[in-house]
């Protein structure tokens, strides 16, 4: 009886040993999908990103100011600034959006007064030539025809910079006499002839220079003769009596160079 019992015990021990070895081998076999990739724990500063199928990858939302600071500095077109040193106060062109009214444009044969602060040698009266040019010391020839006073002032300031001035000096320009733009008045008025056309003058402004109406002037039938770009002349009615009383104020139009105002009698 002892011999069979020993054989049974040996078989049970061998079976237990085989089962244990089989379990160990199963734990060591890697998964069928391949080697596992170690998972990195996200840092505290990282932000989880949710990926939506079909959507583009998220972009780097770097602030625009920082991106500009890291890149090449942007340059601004400031006009005639070749001689202006860095750090100087420079006149720059006004923004078109801020210009509510059209400024006076210098024309040929106008007379200007140019004043340069603390420099009498550069200040004085300047005539605009028939070619539309002016000449100034240390500046040379500058085109003034068709240029506003603000633009002409800026050009002179910037050209004077780098000569006897370290920075652009203060410059003031005034129109002493308007010879390039004129209008005429005829008929039943006391003072007839040509008059200088200043900026933003209207028909009512023109009648302030005529000295008044004659006794039989027909102030309801006044008209303005104006030539258009094609050379055709058109007749624009104006009722002085209505406009002076606040009616039909749209008739009080702005005058243009060469306009002729007639007051019937």
Protein Blocks (a to p, Z undefined) as FASTA:
>chain_A
ZZmmmmmmmmmmmmmmmmmmmmmmmmmpccfkbpcdddddddfkbccddddehiacdddd
ddfklmmmmmccddddebjaklpcghiacdddddfklmmbdcddddehiacddddehiak
lgccddddfkopacdehklpadfehpafklmmmmmmmmmgoplbfbdcddddddfbdckb
ccddehjdfbgcdddddehiafklmmmmnopacfklcfklgccddddfkopacdddddfk
lmmnopaklmmccddehiacdddZZ
